Amino acid sequence: MLFKILNLFPSGVINKLYFWFIFVVYKFTGKALYPRKIIIDPSNFCNLACPLCANGSGSMRAEKSFMKIELFEKILKEIPTIKHISLFNWGESFLNPQINKMIEIAKEKGIHVSIHTNLSFKKTDKFWEEMIKAGPDEIETSLDGTTQAVYQKYRKNGELKLILNNLRKIVEIKNKLGKNKPRIFWKFMVNKFNEEQIEAAREKAEELGIDFEITTMEIGDENPDIILSGSIKERIEKWLPNNKEYLRSQYLGKYEKPLFNRKCDQLFTTLAISPTGKVLPCCWAANDDNSFGDISREKFENIWNNEKYQYARNLFIGKVINNKADVICNKCSNFKQDKKLSKKLI
């Protein structure tokens, strides 16, 4: 009944209402409802070396691996509430040789699947045909320029010509098969080097028959467990565009923390799972040693409301905290915390 009522509202309103519903439930029961949306990383191998990425910069402390089908199926079985999977996080998902099977399994369960990819790699026509038949709902391609020189300023090791060829091939096969999905997005992250190419990129996307999406850039300050070279000021000056229309709110005016003047919703509504099964509290946490559990070894029901999760969530509900837990959330300056420490912690 709740979800039928929520469907009467716009998606943005639905997300806010749903978060506050889960937040209130947790505040009064001490238990979080199982998530409807999760992030699963099929691969933390990546063929690019983007300088502000935890993986691309070499800052990430995590075992390199491809997720196995058995672990993927275990996740879906133990979290039956899943309605949406973001099948990507820190690596290139399509490098996992079992990725199309994962998509197929999720779609058979009626789960919405989205994938973010750099598309700078070679695959056979057969692979793309199998991918389209598996039925992902959306594919977003990071493509931040219309010339190789500009594109590779940030997407180190990427090849623009190869990406465009892959996009043409995917669209061609999709049309040949008569499929409406996946919806394909050219995702253009605006930076100082490419802001003059936005309209050219938009025109190229239209020529290819795909959607065009502009996204703003962050400079690594949202990731609480990685250390990048250069100060925040230096990274702002080096990377962010001159046009303020394409700047995130935290980079307009005085730079202050927390970056977002709201409570953390990810602790209550979603989670990220690494290729080896490490359960991370949010999409920004990158390192295995900051996980809240390991779903390859533990049951999800024993992780989702364990001591680490309870401590982290209590930072945002105004509850008196008696014992400090070693969680990445203590270092995070993204969200507005409402913690109350007992006297013995002060």
Order of alpha helices (4+ residues) and beta strands (2+ residues): alpha-alpha-beta-alpha-beta-alpha-beta-alpha-beta-alpha-alpha-beta-alpha-beta-alpha-alpha-beta-beta-beta-alpha-alpha-beta-beta
